[in-house]
């Protein structure tokens, strides 16, 4: 007698390594996390309620990668939206451990760091969630930085920027580009929306 095919197997197939997957991983490492439940896992990406176009972009990327639309829910007590998706084996597929990113000292998967186009997409996801551009008109200074308390994310960001030819600064809670030409170059490279 023939056994029925296990529909769950498709959840565990490896995901195709693309720039969109690299960007999604950057987004999750910035404003997201993975929760583990007894029978499944859940990605949650939290965005400010006013960032409607960015929320749309995240929904489109998640839908394309997982072939399933995530739920989009506004929190009752806060001005934020949670984009979430349940799926078995998400942490393994994304190579991001579930649970607290800081306690687990989560980093960027190796395949992203090995290829420039993947690194650029991941940096886009990271900087568009945890990044900002600062201007100081009094001394014409400007810089772009990523604020993140996870040590490995900071170190990986620093080395990806160096690998792309930039001269980043690594601080206790940030990675920063402060040279004017590099700030402009990086903004254009990742098409930073800010």
DARA-V471436 format. One record per residue. RES is the residue in three letters. PSI is psi in whole degrees, 0 to 359 (999 if undefined). NEAR is the number of other C-alpha atoms within 8 Angstrom. Layout:
# DARA-V471436
<<RES:PSI:NEAR> <RES:PSI:NEAR>>
This chain:
# DARA-V471436
<<UNK:133:2> <UNK:135:3> <UNK:149:4> <UNK:142:4> <UNK:141:4> <UNK:110:5> <UNK:335:5> <UNK:341:7> <UNK:325:7> <UNK:334:6> <UNK:334:8> <UNK:356:9> <UNK:145:7> <UNK:147:5> <UNK:146:7> <UNK:131:5> <UNK:107:6> <UNK:170:7> <UNK:326:10> <UNK:321:9> <UNK:319:11> <UNK:320:15> <UNK:317:15> <UNK:319:13> <UNK:319:12> <UNK:318:15> <UNK:315:15> <UNK:320:13> <UNK:336:14> <UNK:286:12> <UNK:19:11> <UNK:178:11> <UNK:167:13> <UNK:125:14> <UNK:141:10> <UNK:134:9> <UNK:166:7> <UNK:322:4> <UNK:356:5> <UNK:182:10> <UNK:165:14> <UNK:128:13> <UNK:137:14> <UNK:125:13> <UNK:123:12> <UNK:128:10> <UNK:154:11> <UNK:141:8> <UNK:328:9> <UNK:347:4> <UNK:58:8> <UNK:316:7> <UNK:322:6> <UNK:321:7> <UNK:317:10> <UNK:317:8> <UNK:314:8> <UNK:315:10> <UNK:316:11> <UNK:317:9> <UNK:313:11> <UNK:316:13> <UNK:317:11> <UNK:316:8> <UNK:317:9> <UNK:359:7> <UNK:38:7> <UNK:131:7> <UNK:134:10> <UNK:164:11> <UNK:148:8> <UNK:110:8> <UNK:134:7> <UNK:133:10> <UNK:140:9> <UNK:324:5> <UNK:355:4> <UNK:160:6> <UNK:51:9> <UNK:160:10> <UNK:137:12> <UNK:121:13> <UNK:120:16> <UNK:153:11> <UNK:130:10> <UNK:137:9> <UNK:140:9> <UNK:138:10> <UNK:21:10> <UNK:315:11> <UNK:321:11> <UNK:319:8> <UNK:320:10> <UNK:350:8> <UNK:38:7> <UNK:119:11> <UNK:147:10> <UNK:163:10> <UNK:195:9> <UNK:121:7> <UNK:321:12> <UNK:313:9> <UNK:322:5> <UNK:355:8> <UNK:56:10> <UNK:146:12> <UNK:183:9> <UNK:132:13> <UNK:145:8> <UNK:322:6> <UNK:332:6> <UNK:318:12> <UNK:340:12> <UNK:341:8> <UNK:127:8> <UNK:315:10> <UNK:326:7> <UNK:320:14> <UNK:317:13> <UNK:315:10> <UNK:319:14> <UNK:318:16> <UNK:323:12> <UNK:312:13> <UNK:317:16> <UNK:310:15> <UNK:332:13> <UNK:347:12> <UNK:309:9> <UNK:11:11> <UNK:166:11> <UNK:160:10> <UNK:131:9> <UNK:138:7> <UNK:139:8> <UNK:89:8> <UNK:331:6> <UNK:324:5> <UNK:18:5> <UNK:22:7> <UNK:149:10> <UNK:151:12> <UNK:159:13> <UNK:133:12> <UNK:156:12> <UNK:125:13> <UNK:123:9> <UNK:137:11> <UNK:356:8> <UNK:117:10> <UNK:314:9> <UNK:324:10> <UNK:316:13> <UNK:312:15> <UNK:316:9> <UNK:319:11> <UNK:314:10> <UNK:311:12> <UNK:328:8> <UNK:318:10> <UNK:317:11> <UNK:317:10> <UNK:331:8> <UNK:2:7> <UNK:10:6> <UNK:168:9> <UNK:77:7> <UNK:158:11> <UNK:138:9> <UNK:114:10> <UNK:184:7> <UNK:323:4> <UNK:12:8> <UNK:162:12> <UNK:131:14> <UNK:143:12> <UNK:125:13> <UNK:351:12> <UNK:130:8> <UNK:313:9> <UNK:323:6> <UNK:323:10> <UNK:312:13> <UNK:317:8> <UNK:316:8> <UNK:321:8> <UNK:316:9> <UNK:321:8> <UNK:314:8> <UNK:2:10> <UNK:51:7> <UNK:128:10> <UNK:345:4> <UNK:999:5>>
